[in-house]
Amino acid sequence: MGSARSCDADAQGFYAKPVKAADGSLDLMKWEAGIPGKQGTAWENGMFKLWLLFPEEYPTRPPKCKDTPPPILPAPLRPIIRRFRLP
């Protein structure tokens, strides 16, 4: 696996960094990430946080993403989005 450095937070507001374990080491199997809301939209100035969870079989199996907290969605979209969520 590559470097454990976090992505440059100044790169358009995106960030990703591994989570620290209880012993202070980096858990490279669990990352915290953030995606900024697009400027000029209702989501401007928002930060959409998510977890990247890497399985032991990575890279032959992709990581799973879990948004935290889950976004509030209009009722008609909820059944569609639920299919793509982690339990």
BELBELLIN-V530878 format. One record per residue. N is the residue number from 1. RES is the residue in one small letter. SS is DSSP state (A for helix, B for strand, O for the rest). OMEGA is omega as a letter, one per 30 degrees, with the letter a starting at -180 (* if undefined). D_FIRST is the distance of its C-alpha to the first C-alpha in whole Angstrom. Layout:
BEGIN
N;RES;SS;OMEGA;D_FIRST + N;RES;SS;OMEGA;D_FIRST
END
This chain:
BEGIN
1;m;O;a;0 + 2;g;O;a;4 + 3;s;O;l;7 + 4;a;O;l;8 + 5;r;O;l;12 + 6;s;O;l;13 + 7;c;O;a;15 + 8;d;O;a;18 + 9;a;O;l;21 + 10;d;O;a;23 + 11;a;O;l;22 + 12;q;O;l;24 + 13;g;O;l;24 + 14;f;O;l;21 + 15;y;B;l;18 + 16;a;B;a;15 + 17;k;B;l;14 + 18;p;B;a;12 + 19;v;B;l;15 + 20;k;B;l;17 + 21;a;O;a;18 + 22;a;O;a;21 + 23;d;O;l;21 + 24;g;O;l;19 + 25;s;O;l;16 + 26;l;B;l;13 + 27;d;B;a;12 + 28;l;B;l;9 + 29;m;B;l;10 + 30;k;B;a;13 + 31;w;B;l;13 + 32;e;B;a;17 + 33;a;B;l;18 + 34;g;B;l;21 + 35;i;B;a;23 + 36;p;B;l;26 + 37;g;O;a;29 + 38;k;O;l;31 + 39;q;O;l;33 + 40;g;O;l;37 + 41;t;O;l;36 + 42;a;O;a;37 + 43;w;O;l;33 + 44;e;O;a;33 + 45;n;O;l;32 + 46;g;O;l;31 + 47;m;B;a;27 + 48;f;B;a;25 + 49;k;B;l;23 + 50;l;B;l;21 + 51;w;B;l;18 + 52;l;B;a;15 + 53;l;B;a;14 + 54;f;O;l;11 + 55;p;O;l;13 + 56;e;O;a;12 + 57;e;O;l;12 + 58;y;O;g;10 + 59;p;O;l;9 + 60;t;O;l;13 + 61;r;O;a;14 + 62;p;O;l;14 + 63;p;O;l;13 + 64;k;B;l;17 + 65;c;B;l;18 + 66;k;B;l;21 + 67;d;B;a;24 + 68;t;O;f;25 + 69;p;O;l;28 + 70;p;O;l;29 + 71;p;O;l;31 + 72;i;O;a;34 + 73;l;O;l;35 + 74;p;O;a;39 + 75;a;A;a;40 + 76;p;A;a;40 + 77;l;A;a;36 + 78;r;A;a;35 + 79;p;A;a;36 + 80;i;A;a;34 + 81;i;A;a;31 + 82;r;A;a;31 + 83;r;O;a;30 + 84;f;O;a;26 + 85;r;O;l;26 + 86;l;O;l;24 + 87;p;O;*;27
END
